[in-house]
Amino acid sequence: MKDASKSYKTLGVTMQKFNPEQSLWECRREFGEHGGVAPSVSRSSTFTVIDPETIAQIFEGIRGPDKGGCFLYSRHFNPTVEVLSRYLAAMEGAEGAACMASGMAAISCALLQLCKSGDHIVSSEVIYGGTHALLAELLPEYNITTTFVDPSDTKAFENAIRPNTRVLYTEAIGNPTLKVSDIPALSQIARDNDLSLVVDNTFSPMMISPIRLGADVVIHSMTKFINGSSDVIAGAICTDREFIYRLMDLHTGRAMLLGPTMDPRVAFDIIQRLPHLSIRMKEHSRRTIAIARHLEKIGVPVSYPGLESHPHHERLSGMINEGYGYGGLMTIDCITQEKADEFMSILQNRERFGFIAVSLGYFDSLISCSGSTTSSELTLEEQTSMGLSPGLVRMSIGYTGDLKDRIQQIERAVRDVKLI
């Protein structure tokens, strides 16, 4: 495991690596240039310099945000977006971060930077449907192939490695079946085989710190928990400084050339919400485990990694940062899509428990039937292989309303559709 107490100079600002016992905001704060307590929004698409030779030096990579504070063009680096990047790097314990226009942009740019034509990826089979489509359908058109394995079987990753393998890819907590990957063990396999371990940590920000556990690259869809309001689309890549500059290289950088640029106004909105991320994650977890325990007690087929009955409870317990709980995602298996649809309709339209909608991490509860929505890119055979029931309802538990009322609402719903 990497040293979690070490300080890093992350793109020009010295910060302590993230300590789960401390607040992110014990790191160095960044203020507006006029002394505002909030960072300023720099909406400029292009930036001027005093001396003409400076522009040439920026193009050559001699100067940049952490090399004289020089900015060139907002598709490259932007001052407001860089503030968010530094905060994310501090949160994840990384040297740096790059903010993208979406989570899929972050995944795509990271993998395309790590792989070239002829390379191979070993991936968890329990991943977001869009990621699966990228790996299984799009990247093979560019001669980058993927072998999918059960994330609960660490040995399967090792057995699938080929001479041309470059990346091990997984989600810390798998979407949607909530299987948990053994990140330290995968890190060791990656190191032994000179591979990069890429971990999507969207389900578990602050709960899990994959870089501290040995991951090389951490991906976030900030659309979800990090932003928390379901009103922006955003992604992030957290990793070492060298890889960030490879992503932004003017000649070969995938993020620079593909151009999934984050709008500085979006960056500012997320910056303003980061201070209460830890509070939100704790409350998501507190409510979810209370609901899951009650449902398990009355015999509902519920799955949640915080329950001791979950097959990966012990594994996750060994990786989480103390105090953040086990996350805000749980599932209920209704067996059939028809039963799932009935259940969701009651929850939304009669009980007012939450909303039938994809995504997660919102302050209200969001519910969806994964097989017909966020995992619909997978074939029925692939869904069966990953353990996805046609009636699996994924629930992102919010923190609005009285918890006792919420428990009563969902109990009435499960009884009405005869899940117990």
Helices and strands as residue ranges (DSSP letters): E 7-10, E 13-16, G 24-26, H 52-59, H 79-92, E 96-100, H 103-114, E 120-124, H 129-133, I 134-138, G 139-142, E 145-149, H 154-159, E 165-171, H 183-192, E 196-200, E 217-221, E 235-239, H 241-247, H 254-258, H 264-273, G 274-276, H 277-297, E 302-303, H 313-317, E 329-333, H 337-345, I 346-350, E 355-356, E 366-369, G 370-372, H 380-385, E 392-396, H 403-416
